[in-house]
Amino acid sequence: MKYIRYLERKYPFVKHKIDSILLISIGISMILYIFQPFSFDLYQGNKIGASFGFGFMTFIGLFVFNYAIKKKIVKTLKKWTILNEILYIIGLILFITILNYVYFSIVLMDFSFNIIILLYVSYFTFFIGSIPAIILVLIKYNRFLNGQLNSLVDKKDENYELDLTIINHSTKEKDLKIKFNNFIFAEADKNNVTVCYLEGEELKNKNIRATISQVQDDLNHPNLFRCHRSYIVNLNKIESAKGNSNGYQIKLKHYRKELPVSRKYVDEFKSYIY
């Protein structure tokens, strides 16, 4: 089940520009001319021209899939996922394989079209092309996650200099007033809450008579996240995050220890970075 949930994660939808498609097509032409796979080395005609013919068929396949098929598919889906991207790339590979085989059979081999050979080539291409395609998708997904996390870390909020007031329910102590950007996290401590914050360049802790739920209600800011029954953190202070559906560990700027994101809050946390 966890692998299914992983494949259902959001994946960045990208529609390639025409110059990218052209470069890929030229690259395919050069690879075919240099390495001459699939018995292309036996062809006795103009191999440079034939190679660019394959490149042209690749261009047609990429153009059709990128500007027509992919656009129609995404309209029917709520979100573009890792699985969608993998299936799309495999379908694209098979489509280009068929186009190039038709070109090879009809144009270069004088209409020597053989459905058995086509199925064999498609079968062979499926397994050869699927593995690097899946690896590429996973690499791009990890880059996407890092980018999401970096944008979260670097995000500037319009209330960046907002004054926060944390109410102290002790009649003997004053409320704590700090700038939003100085708040690091709050931690439940029995019937109290310890607030970790910056004062100038110095890291300070203030013990407040309150519950963590009361502090959450007092702050009520979208960039202050309840990550655990005992912790509220400033999302703008996240430096790194690692974990899975069972929980995460996050590291905050100005603070050495890692703080937990418990399983209960994982889905909400992932919504910020996925």
C-alpha positions in Angstrom: 0.0 0.0 0.0 2.8 2.4 0.8 4.2 2.1 -2.7 0.7 2.8 -4.2 0.5 5.9 -2.0 4.0 6.9 -3.1 3.0 6.6 -6.8 -0.1 8.7 -6.1 2.0 11.7 -4.9 1.8 14.9 -6.9 4.3 15.2 -9.7 5.1 18.5 -11.4 3.2 18.8 -14.7 5.6 20.0 -17.4 4.8 20.8 -21.0 8.0 20.9 -23.0 8.8 23.8 -25.3 9.2 23.3 -29.0 13.0 24.0 -28.9 13.4 21.2 -26.3 11.5 18.8 -28.5 13.7 19.8 -31.4 16.9 19.2 -29.5 15.7 15.8 -28.3 14.9 14.8 -31.9 18.2 15.9 -33.2 19.9 14.0 -30.3 18.0 10.8 -31.3 19.2 11.3 -34.9 22.8 11.6 -33.9 22.6 8.6 -31.5 21.2 6.4 -34.3 23.8 7.6 -36.8 26.7 7.0 -34.4 25.6 3.7 -32.8 23.4 2.3 -35.6 21.2 -0.1 -33.5 18.3 -2.4 -34.6 20.3 -3.6 -37.7 20.5 0.0 -39.0 24.1 -0.7 -39.7 22.9 -3.1 -42.6 21.2 -0.2 -44.4 23.1 0.7 -47.5 21.5 4.0 -48.4 22.2 7.5 -47.1 22.5 6.9 -43.3 22.7 10.6 -42.4 19.4 11.4 -44.2 17.8 8.2 -42.8 19.0 9.1 -39.3 17.3 12.6 -39.5 14.2 10.8 -40.8 14.1 8.9 -37.5 14.6 12.2 -35.7 11.7 13.7 -37.6 9.4 10.8 -36.6 10.6 11.3 -33.0 9.7 15.0 -33.3 6.2 14.2 -34.5 5.7 11.7 -31.6 6.9 14.2 -29.0 4.9 17.0 -30.5 1.7 15.0 -30.6 2.1 13.6 -27.1 3.2 16.9 -25.5 0.7 19.3 -27.1 -2.3 17.1 -27.6 -2.4 13.8 -25.7 -0.9 15.1 -22.4 -3.0 18.2 -22.4 -6.2 16.1 -22.8 -5.2 13.6 -20.2 -4.5 16.2 -17.5 -7.9 17.8 -18.0 -9.6 14.5 -16.9 -7.4 14.2 -13.8 -7.5 16.0 -10.5 -3.7 16.0 -10.2 -0.7 14.8 -12.2 1.0 12.0 -10.2 4.2 10.0 -10.3 2.3 7.1 -11.8 0.8 9.3 -14.4 4.2 10.6 -15.5 5.7 7.0 -15.6 2.8 5.7 -17.8 2.9 8.8 -20.0 6.7 8.4 -20.7 6.3 4.6 -21.4 3.4 5.4 -23.7 5.5 8.0 -25.4 8.4 5.6 -25.9 6.1 3.0 -27.4 4.4 5.5 -29.7 7.8 6.8 -31.0 9.0 3.2 -31.5 5.9 2.5 -33.7 6.4 5.6 -35.7 10.0 4.9 -36.3 9.4 1.3 -37.2 6.7 2.3 -39.7 9.2 4.8 -41.2 12.0 2.2 -41.3 9.7 -0.5 -42.9 7.9 1.6 -45.5 10.5 4.3 -46.5 13.7 2.5 -46.0 12.7 -1.2 -46.6 10.3 -0.7 -49.5 7.0 -1.4 -47.6 8.5 -4.5 -45.9 6.1 -4.1 -42.9 5.9 -7.0 -40.5 3.6 -6.9 -37.5 5.5 -9.6 -35.7 8.7 -7.7 -35.9 6.9 -4.5 -34.8 5.5 -6.3 -31.7 9.0 -7.7 -30.9 10.6 -4.3 -31.3 7.9 -2.7 -29.1 8.3 -5.4 -26.5 12.1 -5.0 -26.5 11.8 -1.2 -26.3 9.3 -1.3 -23.5 11.6 -3.1 -21.1 14.7 -1.2 -22.3 13.0 2.2 -22.1 10.9 1.6 -18.9 13.8 1.2 -16.5 15.7 4.5 -17.3 12.3 6.3 -17.6 11.3 5.3 -14.1 14.7 6.2 -12.7 14.5 9.6 -14.4 11.0 10.3 -13.0 12.2 9.4 -9.5 15.3 11.6 -9.8 13.1 14.5 -11.0 10.6 13.9 -8.2 13.4 14.1 -5.6 14.6 17.4 -7.1 11.0 18.6 -7.1 10.7 17.8 -3.3 14.0 19.6 -2.6 12.7 22.6 -4.6 9.4 22.6 -2.7 11.2 22.4 0.6 13.6 25.2 -0.3 10.7 27.4 -1.4 9.1 26.7 1.9 12.2 27.6 3.8 12.8 30.7 1.8 9.2 31.8 1.7 8.6 35.5 2.6 5.3 36.1 4.2 3.6 39.5 4.0 3.2 39.3 7.8 6.9 38.5 8.2 7.3 41.3 10.8 4.0 40.6 12.5 3.9 40.9 16.3 2.9 37.7 18.0 1.3 37.7 21.4 1.4 34.5 23.4 -1.0 34.9 26.4 0.4 33.9 29.8 -2.4 32.5 31.9 -0.5 33.1 35.1 -1.7 36.3 36.8 1.9 37.0 38.0 3.6 36.9 34.6 3.2 39.1 31.5 2.3 37.9 28.0 5.1 37.2 25.6 5.3 39.5 22.6 7.7 38.7 19.9 8.2 39.2 16.1 6.9 36.5 13.9 10.4 36.0 12.4 11.9 35.5 15.8 9.5 32.6 16.8 11.3 29.2 16.4 9.0 26.8 18.1 6.8 26.1 21.2 7.0 22.9 23.2 4.4 21.6 25.7 5.9 21.1 29.2 3.3 19.6 31.5 0.9 22.4 32.3 3.2 25.0 30.7 4.6 25.8 27.3 8.3 26.6 26.6 8.6 29.1 23.8 11.9 29.1 21.9 12.6 32.4 20.1 15.3 34.8 19.1 16.2 38.0 20.8 18.7 39.7 18.6 21.2 37.0 17.8 20.6 35.1 21.1 18.4 32.1 21.4 16.0 32.3 24.4 13.4 30.1 26.1 10.4 31.5 27.9 8.1 29.4 30.1 4.5 30.3 29.7 1.5 29.2 31.8 -0.7 27.7 29.0 -1.4 24.6 27.1 0.0 23.9 23.6 -3.6 24.1 22.2 -4.1 27.5 23.8 -0.9 28.7 22.3 -2.0 27.4 18.9 -5.3 29.3 19.2 -3.5 32.5 20.3 -1.1 32.4 17.4 -3.5 31.2 14.6 -1.1 31.8 11.8 -0.8 29.6 8.6 3.0 29.5 8.8 2.9 28.3 12.4 2.4 24.5 12.2 1.3 22.1 14.9 3.6 19.2 14.0 3.1 17.1 17.1 0.9 17.0 20.2 3.7 18.8 22.0 5.2 21.1 19.3 4.3 24.1 17.2 7.0 25.2 14.7 7.6 28.2 12.4 7.5 26.8 8.9 9.8 29.6 7.7 12.5 28.2 10.0 12.6 24.7 8.5 16.1 23.9 7.3 15.7 20.2 6.4 13.2 17.4 6.7 13.4 13.6 6.4 11.1 10.7 7.0 8.1 8.9 5.6 4.3 8.3 6.2 5.1 7.1 9.7 6.6 10.4 10.7 9.3 13.1 9.9 12.2 14.7 11.6 12.7 18.4 10.9 15.6 20.6 11.7 15.1 24.3 12.4 17.4 27.2 11.8 19.1 28.5 15.0 18.3 25.2 16.8 20.5 22.1 16.9 18.1 19.3 17.8 15.6 17.7 15.4 11.9 18.0 16.2 9.3 15.3 15.3 6.4 15.5 12.9 4.1 12.8 14.2 2.1 10.4 12.0 -1.1 12.3 12.8 0.3 15.5 11.2 2.2 13.9 8.3 -0.4 14.4 5.6 -0.8 18.1 6.5 3.0 18.5 6.5 3.4 16.8 3.2 0.8 19.2 1.7 3.4 22.0 2.2 6.2 20.3 0.4 4.5 17.8 -2.1 
